[in-house]
Amino acid sequence: MKFIGIIPARYASSRFPGKPLADMDGKPMIQRVYEQVIQAVDDVCVATDDERIEAAVKVFGGKVVMTSDKHRSGTDRCFEAYQKIGKGFDVVINIQGDEPFIHPEQIETIKACFTDDEIQIATLVKPFRPDDDFETTLFNPNSPKVVVNKKMEAMYFSRSIIPYIRGKKYTEWLPNHTFYKHIGMYAYRADILAEITALPQSTLELAESLEQLRWLENGYKIKVGITEQETIGIDTPADLEKALVYLRQHK
């Protein structure tokens, strides 16, 4: 099978304008994401709606496609980019442009989901640790949770804590149940991208502001791969400062 990684990257952001171009020790953030992804796929492309990001990608020799600024999600942007790139790939992997520490091994894990010919969509989860801080991890609405079935298919995604552990205090939940954190990387068979991007927004998606609920609500199955490796998403300038400390410590 042939895999292409597409990295959606917008310049506009309410919390961190210009985030893909933020300097990370001499390289823009988008370059660090690109360099991680290219280690694990057959090809990589940045999909952007901004000429400044396009120029930055060309400077470091990366591939880039200009896309509309009207897209409602990264999946929609990936689909337009894939249409412009042309056919030739079996699976499209959508990697967020603010994940400079994504591990190539995590991409390999999501690729492995497609050894089953029936799998159409795949994503990743990471188990919360029993000693994680409850308030900043499990209770954090910016860290979506996932419940899975026996086949390791997603049953539901939520910003709330799922499942609810009846009869125990919140502080006892993590040591007594395996909760899964969603790692926001998706992979789709190329031949269904047109289908899932044409779906109207669903009631669950609008309620939780999670696009993957649109696919579940419309009957698509989402295979889940497990990773034990943490990623560091960057949403704000404060997150960037923490990420730079981590980067310098792990050089």
C-alpha positions as CSV (number, residue, x, y, z in Angstrom):
1,M,0.0,0.0,0.0
2,K,1.1,3.6,-0.6
3,F,0.6,6.2,2.1
4,I,0.7,10.0,1.7
5,G,0.9,12.3,4.7
6,I,-1.0,15.6,4.2
7,I,-0.4,18.4,6.8
8,P,-3.2,21.0,6.9
9,A,-1.8,24.4,8.0
10,R,-3.7,27.6,8.4
11,Y,-2.2,31.0,9.2
12,A,-5.3,32.4,10.9
13,S,-5.8,31.2,14.5
14,S,-7.6,33.1,17.3
15,R,-5.2,31.8,19.9
16,F,-2.0,31.8,18.0
17,P,-1.9,33.6,14.6
18,G,0.8,32.4,12.3
19,K,1.5,29.3,14.4
20,P,2.9,27.1,11.5
21,L,5.6,29.7,11.0
22,A,6.6,30.0,14.7
23,D,10.3,29.7,15.1
24,M,11.5,26.5,16.8
25,D,15.2,26.8,17.3
26,G,15.9,28.0,13.8
27,K,13.2,26.0,11.9
28,P,9.5,27.0,11.5
29,M,7.1,24.6,13.3
30,I,5.7,23.3,10.0
31,Q,9.2,22.2,8.9
32,R,9.6,20.2,12.1
33,V,6.3,18.5,11.6
34,Y,7.2,17.7,7.9
35,E,10.6,16.3,8.9
36,Q,8.9,13.9,11.3
37,V,6.2,12.7,8.9
38,I,8.4,12.1,5.9
39,Q,10.3,9.4,7.8
40,A,7.2,7.1,7.8
41,V,5.3,7.7,4.5
42,D,5.8,7.5,0.8
43,D,5.2,11.2,0.2
44,V,4.3,14.3,2.2
45,C,2.5,17.6,1.3
46,V,1.5,20.7,3.3
47,A,-2.0,21.9,2.5
48,T,-2.4,25.6,3.2
49,D,-4.5,28.7,2.4
50,D,-1.7,31.2,3.0
51,E,1.1,32.3,0.7
52,R,3.4,32.9,3.7
53,I,3.2,29.3,4.7
54,E,3.5,28.2,1.1
55,A,6.7,30.2,0.7
56,A,8.2,28.9,4.0
57,V,7.6,25.3,2.9
58,K,9.3,25.9,-0.5
59,V,12.3,27.4,1.3
60,F,13.1,24.1,3.1
61,G,12.3,22.1,0.0
62,G,9.0,20.7,1.0
63,K,5.9,20.0,-1.1
64,V,3.0,22.3,-0.7
65,V,-0.5,22.8,-2.2
66,M,-2.6,25.9,-2.0
67,T,-6.2,25.2,-0.9
68,S,-9.4,27.2,-0.1
69,D,-9.7,29.4,3.0
70,K,-13.4,28.2,3.3
71,H,-12.8,24.7,4.7
72,R,-14.6,23.8,7.9
73,S,-12.1,21.1,8.9
74,G,-8.6,19.7,8.2
75,T,-10.2,16.7,6.5
76,D,-11.8,18.9,3.9
77,R,-8.5,20.6,3.3
78,C,-6.8,17.3,2.9
79,F,-9.4,16.2,0.4
80,E,-8.8,19.3,-1.8
81,A,-5.1,18.9,-1.6
82,Y,-5.3,15.2,-2.5
83,Q,-7.5,16.0,-5.5
84,K,-4.8,18.5,-6.7
85,I,-2.0,16.1,-6.1
86,G,-3.7,13.4,-8.1
87,K,-4.2,9.7,-7.6
88,G,-1.6,7.0,-6.8
89,F,-2.0,6.5,-3.0
90,D,-4.2,4.1,-1.1
91,V,-4.4,5.9,2.2
92,V,-4.2,9.6,3.1
93,I,-2.9,10.4,6.6
94,N,-3.9,13.8,8.1
95,I,-1.3,15.0,10.5
96,Q,-1.9,18.3,12.4
97,G,0.5,21.1,11.6
98,D,1.0,21.9,15.3
99,E,2.4,18.5,16.2
100,P,6.2,19.0,15.8
101,F,7.0,16.0,18.1
102,I,4.8,13.4,16.3
103,H,6.7,10.2,16.3
104,P,7.3,8.2,13.1
105,E,6.4,5.1,15.1
106,Q,3.0,6.6,15.7
107,I,2.5,6.9,12.0
108,E,3.6,3.3,11.5
109,T,1.0,2.3,14.1
110,I,-1.9,4.0,12.2
111,K,-0.6,2.5,8.9
112,A,-0.8,-0.9,10.4
113,C,-4.5,-0.5,10.9
114,F,-5.0,-0.9,7.2
115,T,-3.7,-4.5,7.0
116,D,-7.4,-5.2,7.4
117,D,-9.1,-4.5,4.0
118,E,-12.4,-3.6,5.7
119,I,-10.9,-0.6,7.6
120,Q,-11.8,2.7,6.1
121,I,-10.7,5.2,8.8
122,A,-8.2,4.9,11.5
123,T,-6.9,7.1,14.4
124,L,-4.7,6.8,17.5
125,V,-5.3,6.8,21.2
126,K,-3.0,6.9,24.2
127,P,-3.9,5.3,27.6
128,F,-3.9,7.8,30.5
129,R,-1.6,6.7,33.2
130,P,-3.0,5.8,36.6
131,D,-0.8,8.5,38.2
132,D,-1.8,11.3,35.8
133,D,-3.2,14.4,37.4
134,F,-6.9,14.2,37.2
135,E,-7.7,17.9,36.7
136,T,-5.2,18.6,33.9
137,T,-5.7,15.3,32.0
138,L,-8.9,13.4,32.4
139,F,-11.0,16.5,33.3
140,N,-9.5,18.6,30.5
141,P,-12.1,19.3,27.7
142,N,-9.3,20.2,25.3
143,S,-8.1,16.5,25.5
144,P,-10.9,14.4,24.0
145,K,-11.5,11.0,25.4
146,V,-12.4,7.8,23.4
147,V,-14.2,4.6,24.3
148,V,-13.5,1.5,22.2
149,N,-15.1,-1.9,21.6
150,K,-13.5,-5.3,21.7
151,K,-12.4,-4.9,18.1
152,M,-10.5,-1.7,18.9
153,E,-13.0,0.4,17.0
154,A,-14.1,3.8,18.4
155,M,-17.6,3.8,20.0
156,Y,-17.6,7.4,20.9
157,F,-15.4,10.5,21.3
158,S,-16.1,13.2,23.9
159,R,-14.7,16.2,25.6
160,S,-16.3,14.9,28.8
161,I,-15.0,12.0,30.8
162,I,-16.2,8.7,29.4
163,P,-17.1,6.3,30.8
164,Y,-18.5,7.5,34.1
165,I,-17.2,5.3,36.9
166,R,-20.2,4.8,39.3
167,G,-19.6,4.4,43.0
168,K,-16.1,5.8,43.1
169,K,-14.7,9.3,43.7
170,Y,-13.2,11.1,40.6
171,T,-9.8,10.8,42.2
172,E,-10.1,7.0,42.1
173,W,-11.1,6.7,38.4
174,L,-7.7,6.6,36.7
175,P,-6.2,3.9,38.9
176,N,-9.4,1.7,38.4
177,H,-10.1,2.0,34.7
178,T,-8.1,2.5,31.5
179,F,-9.2,5.7,29.9
180,Y,-8.0,6.7,26.4
181,K,-6.8,10.0,25.2
182,H,-7.4,10.8,21.5
183,I,-4.3,11.6,19.5
184,G,-5.7,13.8,16.7
185,M,-4.2,12.1,13.7
186,Y,-6.5,10.4,11.1
187,A,-6.0,8.1,8.2
188,Y,-8.6,7.5,5.5
189,R,-8.7,5.2,2.5
190,A,-8.4,7.6,-0.4
191,D,-11.5,6.3,-2.1
192,I,-13.8,7.4,0.7
193,L,-12.6,11.0,1.2
194,A,-15.2,12.3,-1.2
195,E,-17.9,10.6,0.8
196,I,-17.0,11.7,4.2
197,T,-16.3,15.3,3.3
198,A,-19.7,15.5,1.6
199,L,-21.6,14.5,4.8
200,P,-23.5,17.4,6.4
201,Q,-22.4,18.3,9.9
202,S,-24.1,16.1,12.5
203,T,-25.8,16.9,15.8
204,L,-23.2,15.1,17.8
205,E,-20.4,16.9,15.9
206,L,-21.9,20.3,16.6
207,A,-22.5,19.4,20.2
208,E,-18.9,18.3,20.9
209,S,-17.1,20.2,18.2
210,L,-15.4,16.9,17.1
211,E,-15.6,16.1,13.4
212,Q,-15.0,12.4,13.8
213,L,-18.5,12.1,15.4
214,R,-20.0,13.0,12.0
215,W,-18.4,9.8,10.6
216,L,-19.6,7.6,13.5
217,E,-23.1,9.1,13.4
218,N,-23.3,8.2,9.7
219,G,-22.2,4.6,10.3
220,Y,-18.5,4.7,9.4
221,K,-16.2,2.6,11.6
222,I,-13.0,4.1,13.0
223,K,-10.2,1.6,13.8
224,V,-8.1,2.6,16.8
225,G,-4.3,2.1,17.2
226,I,-2.7,2.4,20.6
227,T,0.4,4.4,21.2
228,E,2.3,4.8,24.5
229,Q,4.2,7.8,23.2
230,E,3.1,11.3,24.1
231,T,2.8,14.1,21.6
232,I,3.0,17.8,22.4
233,G,0.4,19.8,20.6
234,I,0.9,23.6,20.4
235,D,-2.2,25.7,20.7
236,T,-0.9,28.9,22.3
237,P,2.4,30.9,22.6
238,A,2.7,29.5,26.1
239,D,2.6,26.0,24.7
240,L,5.4,27.0,22.3
241,E,7.6,28.1,25.2
242,K,7.1,24.7,26.9
243,A,7.8,22.9,23.7
244,L,11.0,24.8,23.1
245,V,12.2,23.7,26.6
246,Y,11.4,20.1,25.7
247,L,13.2,20.4,22.3
248,R,16.4,21.8,23.9
249,Q,16.4,19.1,26.5
250,H,16.1,16.3,24.0
251,K,18.6,17.5,21.4
